[in-house]
Amino acid sequence: MKDAFGTPQSLLVLGGTSEIALATARRLIARRTRTVWLAGRPSPALEAAAEQLRALGADARTLAFDALEPGSHEEVLGKVFAEGDIDMVLLAFGILGDQARDEGDPVAAVRVAQTNYTGAVSAGLVCARALQAQGHGSLVVLSSVAGERARRSNFIYGSSKAGLDAFTQGLGDALHGTGVHVMVVRPGFVRSKMTAGLEEAPMATTPEAVATAIETGLRRRSEVVWVPGALRLVMSALRHAPRAVFRRLPV
């Protein structure tokens, strides 16, 4: 159960090598989170991430999980919930893809969509049902400002995040009143390994800043969190810009 400050005692991370997820886990461990499950494809990086969290005092465990194998999600994730209640699920997996390449390679484009959207739909529903059965918990989903309006430069990725964002909001409505809290997190450009080599966008942020915003959102039981917060106004303006104008913007 969460403590008096809203800190989850147990955390399940889907996408266990995500820099944002690990920054969040470190922050929550410092606030008394004790058990952390890191779910992802087996790799030295996943094991190293667990070791880092153990060094901070957490009981960190790894779990073989593949977003592209939805048929396995119920069995794999069910084993975690069978071990005991999970106070928070952080859905943090996703891939950026390569827009220029993926436009000419439909199979690669579909992989982006399947990872970011359909894999998240499957895992999200499995976790939501388990949280509802235990009667409490938070489901936190990493979306992106890219999902607010499809841009020429990354519309494949952006469209997958738009679908994820809409799904998560609808799931939150469906779970309202059940004791399960659903929160969408919309970061802007995050300086991370995933964005290394890309031109940095205005109002860029860091995994640590996103982690801080997630913790604050949990405490406030927010439904939507923007990182940084000022992006809410910026994206509202872009979302309502006439299409002819939007096409000419350097975005």
N, C-alpha and C positions, 0 to 999 in steps of 0.2 A: 504493500500500500504506500501511497505518497505520504511524506512527512508534513509537518505543519506549514512548511514553506512551499508545498506543491512539488517537491523533488521526488521523482519515481525511485523506488527501491530496486526495481528490476527493469531492464531495458533490453529490447530486441531490436537489433539493427539489421535491416535488409539492405545489403550493400555494404558489407563489413569493412571494405577498404576505402570507402568514401572519406575524403579529407574533412568535409563538413560533418559527417556523422561521427568521426573520431574526435574532432574538436568538441562536438556536443557531448560525447561520452566522457571525455576528460573533464569537462566543466561540471557535468552532473556527478561524476565520481567525487569531485572535490566538495560537492554539496550532499554527499551521503548515499549516492547510488551504489549498490553493493554487487549486484549480479548483472552481467552484460553478456548477451549472446550476439556474436558477430556472424551473420549469415552471408555466405557468398561462395563463389567458386573456390575450391581448395587451391591454395597457392602459398608460397613462402610469405608473400605480403600479408595474407590474412592471418597466418600464424604469428608473424612479427607484430601485427597490430594488437593481437590478443596479449602477447607478452608485454607490450608497452602498458596496456591497461592493468595487467596483473601487478606490474611494478608500482602502480599507483594505489594498490590495495583492493582492486576489484576481483571478484571471481569471474574471470572472463573465459568464455567458452566459444568454440567455433562450430559452425554448422554448415554442411554442404548444401548450397542452395543455388539454383540457376533460374533466373527470371524467364528464360526462354523455354523452360520445361514446366508449363502450368499444370500438367497432369500430375506432377510430383508435389505440388505446393501443399495440398491438404495434408498429405502424409508427413512431409518433412517438417512443416511448421506446427502441425498437431503435436509432434513429439516435444516441442518446446513448451507449449501450453500444458501438456500432460505433466511436466515437471513441477508446475506451480504457476500461480498467477503472474501475469506480466503487466506491469504498471504503464509501460509506454512502448509503443512500436514506432520506430523511425524508418520510414520507407525512403531510402536514399540512393537507390541504384538508378543508373541511367547512363546513356552514352550520347556524346555530342554529334558524332558522325562527321562526315566531310561533305559539306553542301555541294561543292563543285563536282566531286566524284560521284556522290550519291544521285545527283540529277541524271547522270548517264548510266547508273547501275541500279535499276529498280529493286534488285534483290538486297543490295546494301541498304537502300532506303527503307525497305520493309523491315529490315533488322532493327533499325533505329526505332521505328514505330512499335514493333513487337516488344522491344526491351522497355522503352519508356512508357508505353501505354498498356498494351494487352497484358504484359507480364505484371505490371503494377495493378491492373484491375483484378487479376486472379489472386495475387498475394494479398492485396488490400481487402478483398471480400473474405478470404480465409481468416485473416487476422481480425477483421471487424466482427465476424461471427463469434470468434473465440473470446474477444473482449466483451461482447454483449452477453455471452453465456456466463462469464465471471462477474458481470454487473458493474464493472468499473474499468478505467484505463483511458489512455490517450493514444490516438493514431495521428502521427505527425507525418505529413507528406511533403517532400521537397519538389515543388513545382518550379516555375521560373517566370520572370517578367516576359520572356520570349513567347510565352503562351498567350499574352494579352492581345497581341495583334501580329499576324504572320508578316515577317519581313523578307524582302527579296534575298537577303544575305544568309538566312538560315530558316527558311520556311518549313523544311522537313522536320528539323528538331522542334521548331516552334509549334508546329501543328500537333506534334505528339504531346508536348507539354500542355497545349490548350485542351486536348482531350483529357489528360490526367487531371488538370485543374477542375474541369467541369465535373468529372467523375467524383472527385474528392468532395466537392461542395455538395453534390447530390447525396453522397454517402453520409455526409455530416447531417443533412436534413433527415435522412432516413433513420439515423441513430439518435436524433434529438429526443431527450427524455428517457433514454435507456441507461444513463450513467456513463456512457462512452463519449469522450471529447474528441472531436476531429478538427485538426488544424492544418491549413494550407500555408506553406512558406514559399514566398516568391522572391528569391534573391535576384539581384541584377548580375552583372559580370563579376564572377568570383575568381580571384587570383589563385589558381590551383594547377595541379599537373594536367588536368583536363583542358585547361585553357592556355597552357604554356605555348608560346609562339604566336598566339593570336594578338591582334591589335587590341589594346585595352580600351574598353568603353568608358564613357564618363560615369562618375559615381561608382567606380569599381569598389568591391568590398573583399573581405577575406573570410576564410572558413571560421576563424575565431569570432568575427563579428556576427556571422550568421548563427553560430552556436549561442552567443549571448542573446540574440533576438529570440531564438527558440526557447531558451530558458525563461525569458520574460513573458513570452506568449503563453507558456505553460502555466506560469503563476497567475496570469490574468485570465486564463481560459479563453484566449483569443481564438477566433475562427480563421482569420487571415492575418498573416504577418508579412510585411514588405521589408526588404533589407537592401539598402538603407530605407528608412521610412519615407523619405522625400520622393522616392520613386513612385509612390502611389499617385501623386499629383502629376508627375511627368507622364506616366503611362495613361492616365486618364485623358490628358490632352492628346496624346498620340492616338489613342483608341478612337477619339471622336474627330480626328483630322480628316477632311475630305480625301478620298482615295487619290485623286489627281495630285493633291498636295503631298500626301504621304509618299507617293512614288518618287518624288523629287528629293526627299530628305535623305541625308547620308547615313542611313541606318541599314 
